[in-house]
Amino acid sequence: MPSNLDTQTLTFGVGGTTEVAITHGLGRTPLDGFIINRTSSANVYRGSTAWSTTTIYLAASASVTVTLLIF
């Protein structure tokens, strides 16, 4: 289904408090994201590295698999 929203959905694992680099194909630096689903109650947050046109950086309070909608 076509969409007027410039978004992308990503599913990935975060292994706890260590920052993880996740490649995306949005073609620009994302403004933010919404967690759609996660496999545990872990808190997921931005890492200390700035997001770019190809990569976002996240960390979590515990190991978790996350589905994130970036926009």
PyMOL Python script that loads the backbone (N, CA, C, O; Angstrom):
from pymol import cmd

cmd.read_pdbstr("""\
ATOM      1  N   MET A   1       0.822  -1.157   0.000  1.00  0.00           N
ATOM      2  CA  MET A   1       0.000   0.000   0.000  1.00  0.00           C
ATOM      3  C   MET A   1       0.882   1.242   0.000  1.00  0.00           C
ATOM      4  O   MET A   1       1.788   1.342   0.827  1.00  0.00           O
ATOM      5  N   PRO A   2       0.646   2.185  -0.897  1.00  0.00           N
ATOM      6  CA  PRO A   2       1.458   3.400  -0.947  1.00  0.00           C
ATOM      7  C   PRO A   2       1.250   4.255   0.307  1.00  0.00           C
ATOM      8  O   PRO A   2       0.197   4.208   0.942  1.00  0.00           O
ATOM      9  N   SER A   3       2.258   5.021   0.637  1.00  0.00           N
ATOM     10  CA  SER A   3       2.191   5.858   1.830  1.00  0.00           C
ATOM     11  C   SER A   3       2.751   7.233   1.532  1.00  0.00           C
ATOM     12  O   SER A   3       3.694   7.373   0.753  1.00  0.00           O
ATOM     13  N   ASN A   4       2.176   8.236   2.147  1.00  0.00           N
ATOM     14  CA  ASN A   4       2.700   9.589   2.030  1.00  0.00           C
ATOM     15  C   ASN A   4       3.742   9.881   3.098  1.00  0.00           C
ATOM     16  O   ASN A   4       4.315  10.970   3.130  1.00  0.00           O
ATOM     17  N   LEU A   5       3.990   8.919   3.967  1.00  0.00           N
ATOM     18  CA  LEU A   5       4.966   9.092   5.034  1.00  0.00           C
ATOM     19  C   LEU A   5       6.317   8.564   4.598  1.00  0.00           C
ATOM     20  O   LEU A   5       6.406   7.497   3.990  1.00  0.00           O
ATOM     21  N   ASP A   6       7.366   9.305   4.905  1.00  0.00           N
ATOM     22  CA  ASP A   6       8.735   8.900   4.610  1.00  0.00           C
ATOM     23  C   ASP A   6       9.282   8.194   5.841  1.00  0.00           C
ATOM     24  O   ASP A   6       9.930   8.810   6.687  1.00  0.00           O
ATOM     25  N   THR A   7       9.012   6.882   5.934  1.00  0.00           N
ATOM     26  CA  THR A   7       9.384   6.108   7.116  1.00  0.00           C
ATOM     27  C   THR A   7      10.046   4.798   6.708  1.00  0.00           C
ATOM     28  O   THR A   7      10.042   4.421   5.536  1.00  0.00           O
ATOM     29  N   GLN A   8      10.607   4.120   7.684  1.00  0.00           N
ATOM     30  CA  GLN A   8      11.152   2.782   7.487  1.00  0.00           C
ATOM     31  C   GLN A   8      11.008   2.012   8.792  1.00  0.00           C
ATOM     32  O   GLN A   8      11.198   2.569   9.873  1.00  0.00           O
ATOM     33  N   THR A   9      10.668   0.716   8.686  1.00  0.00           N
ATOM     34  CA  THR A   9      10.565  -0.155   9.849  1.00  0.00           C
ATOM     35  C   THR A   9      11.800  -1.049   9.903  1.00  0.00           C
ATOM     36  O   THR A   9      12.173  -1.662   8.903  1.00  0.00           O
ATOM     37  N   LEU A  10      12.435  -1.122  11.076  1.00  0.00           N
ATOM     38  CA  LEU A  10      13.638  -1.925  11.284  1.00  0.00           C
ATOM     39  C   LEU A  10      13.419  -2.877  12.446  1.00  0.00           C
ATOM     40  O   LEU A  10      12.821  -2.494  13.451  1.00  0.00           O
ATOM     41  N   THR A  11      13.891  -4.112  12.327  1.00  0.00           N
ATOM     42  CA  THR A  11      13.884  -5.063  13.435  1.00  0.00           C
ATOM     43  C   THR A  11      15.328  -5.490  13.682  1.00  0.00           C
ATOM     44  O   THR A  11      16.036  -5.872  12.751  1.00  0.00           O
ATOM     45  N   PHE A  12      15.762  -5.425  14.947  1.00  0.00           N
ATOM     46  CA  PHE A  12      17.163  -5.671  15.259  1.00  0.00           C
ATOM     47  C   PHE A  12      17.294  -6.042  16.730  1.00  0.00           C
ATOM     48  O   PHE A  12      16.370  -5.829  17.514  1.00  0.00           O
ATOM     49  N   GLY A  13      18.422  -6.589  17.095  1.00  0.00           N
ATOM     50  CA  GLY A  13      18.722  -6.926  18.478  1.00  0.00           C
ATOM     51  C   GLY A  13      19.660  -5.912  19.088  1.00  0.00           C
ATOM     52  O   GLY A  13      20.575  -5.418  18.428  1.00  0.00           O
ATOM     53  N   VAL A  14      19.429  -5.603  20.355  1.00  0.00           N
ATOM     54  CA  VAL A  14      20.320  -4.741  21.129  1.00  0.00           C
ATOM     55  C   VAL A  14      20.760  -5.563  22.325  1.00  0.00           C
ATOM     56  O   VAL A  14      19.927  -6.096  23.058  1.00  0.00           O
ATOM     57  N   GLY A  15      22.069  -5.669  22.523  1.00  0.00           N
ATOM     58  CA  GLY A  15      22.608  -6.547  23.552  1.00  0.00           C
ATOM     59  C   GLY A  15      22.903  -5.869  24.857  1.00  0.00           C
ATOM     60  O   GLY A  15      23.974  -6.080  25.425  1.00  0.00           O
ATOM     61  N   GLY A  16      22.019  -5.083  25.345  1.00  0.00           N
ATOM     62  CA  GLY A  16      22.251  -4.439  26.629  1.00  0.00           C
ATOM     63  C   GLY A  16      22.798  -3.032  26.471  1.00  0.00           C
ATOM     64  O   GLY A  16      22.519  -2.364  25.476  1.00  0.00           O
ATOM     65  N   THR A  17      23.574  -2.578  27.445  1.00  0.00           N
ATOM     66  CA  THR A  17      23.969  -1.169  27.518  1.00  0.00           C
ATOM     67  C   THR A  17      25.011  -0.750  26.489  1.00  0.00           C
ATOM     68  O   THR A  17      25.301   0.440  26.370  1.00  0.00           O
ATOM     69  N   THR A  18      25.578  -1.687  25.747  1.00  0.00           N
ATOM     70  CA  THR A  18      26.549  -1.342  24.716  1.00  0.00           C
ATOM     71  C   THR A  18      25.831  -0.778  23.495  1.00  0.00           C
ATOM     72  O   THR A  18      24.885  -1.387  22.996  1.00  0.00           O
ATOM     73  N   GLU A  19      26.271   0.372  23.015  1.00  0.00           N
ATOM     74  CA  GLU A  19      25.669   1.006  21.849  1.00  0.00           C
ATOM     75  C   GLU A  19      25.795   0.117  20.612  1.00  0.00           C
ATOM     76  O   GLU A  19      26.847  -0.474  20.369  1.00  0.00           O
ATOM     77  N   VAL A  20      24.717   0.027  19.834  1.00  0.00           N
ATOM     78  CA  VAL A  20      24.679  -0.793  18.627  1.00  0.00           C
ATOM     79  C   VAL A  20      24.408   0.108  17.430  1.00  0.00           C
ATOM     80  O   VAL A  20      23.538   0.977  17.489  1.00  0.00           O
ATOM     81  N   ALA A  21      25.156  -0.099  16.336  1.00  0.00           N
ATOM     82  CA  ALA A  21      24.938   0.633  15.089  1.00  0.00           C
ATOM     83  C   ALA A  21      23.969  -0.157  14.224  1.00  0.00           C
ATOM     84  O   ALA A  21      24.185  -1.343  13.975  1.00  0.00           O
ATOM     85  N   ILE A  22      22.896   0.493  13.760  1.00  0.00           N
ATOM     86  CA  ILE A  22      21.894  -0.149  12.922  1.00  0.00           C
ATOM     87  C   ILE A  22      21.809   0.618  11.613  1.00  0.00           C
ATOM     88  O   ILE A  22      21.521   1.815  11.597  1.00  0.00           O
ATOM     89  N   THR A  23      22.062  -0.085  10.513  1.00  0.00           N
ATOM     90  CA  THR A  23      22.016   0.539   9.191  1.00  0.00           C
ATOM     91  C   THR A  23      20.568   0.668   8.747  1.00  0.00           C
ATOM     92  O   THR A  23      19.763  -0.240   8.953  1.00  0.00           O
ATOM     93  N   HIS A  24      20.241   1.804   8.135  1.00  0.00           N
ATOM     94  CA  HIS A  24      18.897   2.019   7.605  1.00  0.00           C
ATOM     95  C   HIS A  24      18.993   2.501   6.159  1.00  0.00           C
ATOM     96  O   HIS A  24      20.070   2.875   5.694  1.00  0.00           O
ATOM     97  N   GLY A  25      17.880   2.491   5.461  1.00  0.00           N
ATOM     98  CA  GLY A  25      17.846   2.897   4.060  1.00  0.00           C
ATOM     99  C   GLY A  25      16.942   4.081   3.809  1.00  0.00           C
ATOM    100  O   GLY A  25      16.410   4.229   2.709  1.00  0.00           O
ATOM    101  N   LEU A  26      16.757   4.924   4.804  1.00  0.00           N
ATOM    102  CA  LEU A  26      15.862   6.067   4.682  1.00  0.00           C
ATOM    103  C   LEU A  26      16.398   7.112   3.701  1.00  0.00           C
ATOM    104  O   LEU A  26      15.618   7.842   3.090  1.00  0.00           O
ATOM    105  N   GLY A  27      17.709   7.188   3.547  1.00  0.00           N
ATOM    106  CA  GLY A  27      18.304   8.142   2.603  1.00  0.00           C
ATOM    107  C   GLY A  27      18.502   9.529   3.177  1.00  0.00           C
ATOM    108  O   GLY A  27      18.904  10.446   2.461  1.00  0.00           O
ATOM    109  N   ARG A  28      18.228   9.691   4.444  1.00  0.00           N
ATOM    110  CA  ARG A  28      18.433  10.953   5.154  1.00  0.00           C
ATOM    111  C   ARG A  28      18.575  10.634   6.637  1.00  0.00           C
ATOM    112  O   ARG A  28      18.320   9.504   7.054  1.00  0.00           O
ATOM    113  N   THR A  29      18.971  11.598   7.420  1.00  0.00           N
ATOM    114  CA  THR A  29      19.072  11.377   8.863  1.00  0.00           C
ATOM    115  C   THR A  29      17.669  11.350   9.457  1.00  0.00           C
ATOM    116  O   THR A  29      16.916  12.309   9.289  1.00  0.00           O
ATOM    117  N   PRO A  30      17.301  10.268  10.150  1.00  0.00           N
ATOM    118  CA  PRO A  30      15.969  10.206  10.755  1.00  0.00           C
ATOM    119  C   PRO A  30      15.790  11.280  11.831  1.00  0.00           C
ATOM    120  O   PRO A  30      16.744  11.664  12.507  1.00  0.00           O
ATOM    121  N   LEU A  31      14.565  11.751  11.973  1.00  0.00           N
ATOM    122  CA  LEU A  31      14.252  12.722  13.012  1.00  0.00           C
ATOM    123  C   LEU A  31      14.099  12.039  14.364  1.00  0.00           C
ATOM    124  O   LEU A  31      14.566  12.545  15.384  1.00  0.00           O
ATOM    125  N   ASP A  32      13.432  10.869  14.361  1.00  0.00           N
ATOM    126  CA  ASP A  32      13.175  10.136  15.594  1.00  0.00           C
ATOM    127  C   ASP A  32      12.604   8.770  15.238  1.00  0.00           C
ATOM    128  O   ASP A  32      12.619   8.376  14.072  1.00  0.00           O
ATOM    129  N   GLY A  33      12.109   8.056  16.219  1.00  0.00           N
ATOM    130  CA  GLY A  33      11.537   6.741  15.970  1.00  0.00           C
ATOM    131  C   GLY A  33      10.530   6.360  17.028  1.00  0.00           C
ATOM    132  O   GLY A  33      10.536   6.905  18.132  1.00  0.00           O
ATOM    133  N   PHE A  34       9.659   5.416  16.686  1.00  0.00           N
ATOM    134  CA  PHE A  34       8.682   4.855  17.610  1.00  0.00           C
ATOM    135  C   PHE A  34       8.951   3.366  17.754  1.00  0.00           C
ATOM    136  O   PHE A  34       9.140   2.672  16.755  1.00  0.00           O
ATOM    137  N   ILE A  35       8.971   2.875  18.968  1.00  0.00           N
ATOM    138  CA  ILE A  35       9.076   1.435  19.183  1.00  0.00           C
ATOM    139  C   ILE A  35       7.707   0.831  18.913  1.00  0.00           C
ATOM    140  O   ILE A  35       6.718   1.195  19.548  1.00  0.00           O
ATOM    141  N   ILE A  36       7.664  -0.096  17.965  1.00  0.00           N
ATOM    142  CA  ILE A  36       6.426  -0.785  17.624  1.00  0.00           C
ATOM    143  C   ILE A  36       6.288  -2.052  18.461  1.00  0.00           C
ATOM    144  O   ILE A  36       5.191  -2.396  18.899  1.00  0.00           O
ATOM    145  N   ASN A  37       7.400  -2.740  18.680  1.00  0.00           N
ATOM    146  CA  ASN A  37       7.375  -3.987  19.439  1.00  0.00           C
ATOM    147  C   ASN A  37       8.750  -4.216  20.062  1.00  0.00           C
ATOM    148  O   ASN A  37       9.759  -3.741  19.541  1.00  0.00           O
ATOM    149  N   ARG A  38       8.787  -4.944  21.177  1.00  0.00           N
ATOM    150  CA  ARG A  38      10.038  -5.364  21.798  1.00  0.00           C
ATOM    151  C   ARG A  38       9.788  -6.658  22.548  1.00  0.00           C
ATOM    152  O   ARG A  38       8.671  -6.916  22.997  1.00  0.00           O
ATOM    153  N   THR A  39      10.817  -7.466  22.682  1.00  0.00           N
ATOM    154  CA  THR A  39      10.658  -8.803  23.259  1.00  0.00           C
ATOM    155  C   THR A  39      10.773  -8.842  24.776  1.00  0.00           C
ATOM    156  O   THR A  39      10.586  -9.898  25.380  1.00  0.00           O
ATOM    157  N   SER A  40      11.075  -7.721  25.396  1.00  0.00           N
ATOM    158  CA  SER A  40      11.135  -7.651  26.858  1.00  0.00           C
ATOM    159  C   SER A  40      10.802  -6.228  27.277  1.00  0.00           C
ATOM    160  O   SER A  40      10.567  -5.359  26.437  1.00  0.00           O
ATOM    161  N   SER A  41      10.784  -6.001  28.571  1.00  0.00           N
ATOM    162  CA  SER A  41      10.455  -4.662  29.075  1.00  0.00           C
ATOM    163  C   SER A  41      11.681  -3.745  29.158  1.00  0.00           C
ATOM    164  O   SER A  41      11.642  -2.723  29.844  1.00  0.00           O
ATOM    165  N   ALA A  42      12.756  -4.101  28.472  1.00  0.00           N
ATOM    166  CA  ALA A  42      13.980  -3.291  28.489  1.00  0.00           C
ATOM    167  C   ALA A  42      13.705  -1.873  27.981  1.00  0.00           C
ATOM    168  O   ALA A  42      12.899  -1.673  27.072  1.00  0.00           O
ATOM    169  N   ASN A  43      14.378  -0.909  28.573  1.00  0.00           N
ATOM    170  CA  ASN A  43      14.326   0.462  28.063  1.00  0.00           C
ATOM    171  C   ASN A  43      15.285   0.577  26.888  1.00  0.00           C
ATOM    172  O   ASN A  43      16.435   0.148  26.986  1.00  0.00           O
ATOM    173  N   VAL A  44      14.835   1.142  25.793  1.00  0.00           N
ATOM    174  CA  VAL A  44      15.650   1.334  24.597  1.00  0.00           C
ATOM    175  C   VAL A  44      15.844   2.833  24.418  1.00  0.00           C
ATOM    176  O   VAL A  44      14.886   3.602  24.502  1.00  0.00           O
ATOM    177  N   TYR A  45      17.085   3.249  24.172  1.00  0.00           N
ATOM    178  CA  TYR A  45      17.366   4.681  24.073  1.00  0.00           C
ATOM    179  C   TYR A  45      18.464   4.945  23.051  1.00  0.00           C
ATOM    180  O   TYR A  45      19.203   4.041  22.661  1.00  0.00           O
ATOM    181  N   ARG A  46      18.554   6.208  22.625  1.00  0.00           N
ATOM    182  CA  ARG A  46      19.593   6.612  21.670  1.00  0.00           C
ATOM    183  C   ARG A  46      20.965   6.429  22.296  1.00  0.00           C
ATOM    184  O   ARG A  46      21.162   6.668  23.488  1.00  0.00           O
ATOM    185  N   GLY A  47      21.909   6.000  21.466  1.00  0.00           N
ATOM    186  CA  GLY A  47      23.296   5.936  21.906  1.00  0.00           C
ATOM    187  C   GLY A  47      23.900   7.329  21.916  1.00  0.00           C
ATOM    188  O   GLY A  47      23.210   8.305  21.622  1.00  0.00           O
ATOM    189  N   SER A  48      25.164   7.431  22.247  1.00  0.00           N
ATOM    190  CA  SER A  48      25.829   8.736  22.321  1.00  0.00           C
ATOM    191  C   SER A  48      26.301   9.231  20.956  1.00  0.00           C
ATOM    192  O   SER A  48      26.624  10.411  20.814  1.00  0.00           O
ATOM    193  N   THR A  49      26.349   8.352  19.945  1.00  0.00           N
ATOM    194  CA  THR A  49      26.775   8.733  18.594  1.00  0.00           C
ATOM    195  C   THR A  49      25.594   9.333  17.835  1.00  0.00           C
ATOM    196  O   THR A  49      24.481   8.808  17.888  1.00  0.00           O
ATOM    197  N   ALA A  50      25.842  10.432  17.134  1.00  0.00           N
ATOM    198  CA  ALA A  50      24.776  11.095  16.367  1.00  0.00           C
ATOM    199  C   ALA A  50      24.295  10.209  15.221  1.00  0.00           C
ATOM    200  O   ALA A  50      25.097   9.530  14.580  1.00  0.00           O
ATOM    201  N   TRP A  51      22.991  10.216  14.966  1.00  0.00           N
ATOM    202  CA  TRP A  51      22.429   9.484  13.837  1.00  0.00           C
ATOM    203  C   TRP A  51      22.871  10.123  12.534  1.00  0.00           C
ATOM    204  O   TRP A  51      23.109  11.330  12.473  1.00  0.00           O
ATOM    205  N   SER A  52      22.981   9.306  11.485  1.00  0.00           N
ATOM    206  CA  SER A  52      23.438   9.814  10.180  1.00  0.00           C
ATOM    207  C   SER A  52      22.469   9.391   9.076  1.00  0.00           C
ATOM    208  O   SER A  52      21.419   8.808   9.347  1.00  0.00           O
ATOM    209  N   THR A  53      22.832   9.688   7.843  1.00  0.00           N
ATOM    210  CA  THR A  53      21.995   9.337   6.691  1.00  0.00           C
ATOM    211  C   THR A  53      21.987   7.842   6.416  1.00  0.00           C
ATOM    212  O   THR A  53      21.199   7.377   5.593  1.00  0.00           O
ATOM    213  N   THR A  54      22.845   7.077   7.085  1.00  0.00           N
ATOM    214  CA  THR A  54      22.894   5.621   6.870  1.00  0.00           C
ATOM    215  C   THR A  54      22.769   4.787   8.136  1.00  0.00           C
ATOM    216  O   THR A  54      22.487   3.591   8.052  1.00  0.00           O
ATOM    217  N   THR A  55      22.974   5.389   9.316  1.00  0.00           N
ATOM    218  CA  THR A  55      23.081   4.603  10.537  1.00  0.00           C
ATOM    219  C   THR A  55      22.419   5.307  11.719  1.00  0.00           C
ATOM    220  O   THR A  55      22.530   6.522  11.879  1.00  0.00           O
ATOM    221  N   ILE A  56      21.717   4.505  12.557  1.00  0.00           N
ATOM    222  CA  ILE A  56      21.250   4.993  13.848  1.00  0.00           C
ATOM    223  C   ILE A  56      21.974   4.202  14.933  1.00  0.00           C
ATOM    224  O   ILE A  56      22.454   3.095  14.688  1.00  0.00           O
ATOM    225  N   TYR A  57      22.049   4.771  16.124  1.00  0.00           N
ATOM    226  CA  TYR A  57      22.776   4.155  17.231  1.00  0.00           C
ATOM    227  C   TYR A  57      21.857   4.079  18.444  1.00  0.00           C
ATOM    228  O   TYR A  57      21.338   5.094  18.909  1.00  0.00           O
ATOM    229  N   LEU A  58      21.662   2.861  18.952  1.00  0.00           N
ATOM    230  CA  LEU A  58      20.777   2.646  20.089  1.00  0.00           C
ATOM    231  C   LEU A  58      21.451   1.770  21.134  1.00  0.00           C
ATOM    232  O   LEU A  58      22.400   1.045  20.836  1.00  0.00           O
ATOM    233  N   ALA A  59      20.951   1.845  22.357  1.00  0.00           N
ATOM    234  CA  ALA A  59      21.379   0.969  23.442  1.00  0.00           C
ATOM    235  C   ALA A  59      20.121   0.608  24.226  1.00  0.00           C
ATOM    236  O   ALA A  59      19.056   1.181  23.994  1.00  0.00           O
ATOM    237  N   ALA A  60      20.243  -0.334  25.147  1.00  0.00           N
ATOM    238  CA  ALA A  60      19.100  -0.765  25.947  1.00  0.00           C
ATOM    239  C   ALA A  60      19.556  -1.132  27.346  1.00  0.00           C
ATOM    240  O   ALA A  60      20.744  -1.337  27.595  1.00  0.00           O
ATOM    241  N   SER A  61      18.605  -1.210  28.246  1.00  0.00           N
ATOM    242  CA  SER A  61      18.926  -1.561  29.631  1.00  0.00           C
ATOM    243  C   SER A  61      19.177  -3.054  29.808  1.00  0.00           C
ATOM    244  O   SER A  61      19.731  -3.476  30.823  1.00  0.00           O
ATOM    245  N   ALA A  62      18.766  -3.869  28.809  1.00  0.00           N
ATOM    246  CA  ALA A  62      18.972  -5.319  28.825  1.00  0.00           C
ATOM    247  C   ALA A  62      18.859  -5.807  27.382  1.00  0.00           C
ATOM    248  O   ALA A  62      18.414  -5.065  26.507  1.00  0.00           O
ATOM    249  N   SER A  63      19.253  -7.029  27.138  1.00  0.00           N
ATOM    250  CA  SER A  63      19.154  -7.590  25.777  1.00  0.00           C
ATOM    251  C   SER A  63      17.697  -7.647  25.340  1.00  0.00           C
ATOM    252  O   SER A  63      16.825  -8.076  26.096  1.00  0.00           O
ATOM    253  N   VAL A  64      17.444  -7.207  24.105  1.00  0.00           N
ATOM    254  CA  VAL A  64      16.084  -7.122  23.596  1.00  0.00           C
ATOM    255  C   VAL A  64      16.109  -7.092  22.071  1.00  0.00           C
ATOM    256  O   VAL A  64      17.065  -6.596  21.474  1.00  0.00           O
ATOM    257  N   THR A  65      15.065  -7.621  21.443  1.00  0.00           N
ATOM    258  CA  THR A  65      14.858  -7.453  20.009  1.00  0.00           C
ATOM    259  C   THR A  65      13.767  -6.419  19.837  1.00  0.00           C
ATOM    260  O   THR A  65      12.714  -6.500  20.470  1.00  0.00           O
ATOM    261  N   VAL A  66      14.023  -5.442  18.976  1.00  0.00           N
ATOM    262  CA  VAL A  66      13.145  -4.280  18.835  1.00  0.00           C
ATOM    263  C   VAL A  66      12.688  -4.145  17.393  1.00  0.00           C
ATOM    264  O   VAL A  66      13.462  -4.379  16.465  1.00  0.00           O
ATOM    265  N   THR A  67      11.425  -3.764  17.205  1.00  0.00           N
ATOM    266  CA  THR A  67      10.942  -3.302  15.909  1.00  0.00           C
ATOM    267  C   THR A  67      10.683  -1.816  16.076  1.00  0.00           C
ATOM    268  O   THR A  67       9.901  -1.402  16.931  1.00  0.00           O
ATOM    269  N   LEU A  68      11.352  -1.011  15.245  1.00  0.00           N
ATOM    270  CA  LEU A  68      11.335   0.437  15.364  1.00  0.00           C
ATOM    271  C   LEU A  68      10.881   1.055  14.053  1.00  0.00           C
ATOM    272  O   LEU A  68      11.331   0.647  12.983  1.00  0.00           O
ATOM    273  N   LEU A  69       9.995   2.034  14.128  1.00  0.00           N
ATOM    274  CA  LEU A  69       9.594   2.812  12.957  1.00  0.00           C
ATOM    275  C   LEU A  69      10.358   4.124  13.030  1.00  0.00           C
ATOM    276  O   LEU A  69      10.163   4.909  13.959  1.00  0.00           O
ATOM    277  N   ILE A  70      11.225   4.365  12.059  1.00  0.00           N
ATOM    278  CA  ILE A  70      11.966   5.634  12.034  1.00  0.00           C
ATOM    279  C   ILE A  70      11.309   6.559  11.012  1.00  0.00           C
ATOM    280  O   ILE A  70      10.747   6.113  10.011  1.00  0.00           O
ATOM    281  N   PHE A  71      11.395   7.844  11.289  1.00  0.00           N
ATOM    282  CA  PHE A  71      10.822   8.843  10.376  1.00  0.00           C
ATOM    283  C   PHE A  71      11.694  10.070  10.305  1.00  0.00           C
ATOM    284  O   PHE A  71      11.371  11.016   9.587  1.00  0.00           O
TER     285      PHE A  71
END
""", "prot")
cmd.dss("prot")
cmd.show_as("cartoon", "prot")
cmd.util.cbc("prot")
cmd.orient("prot")
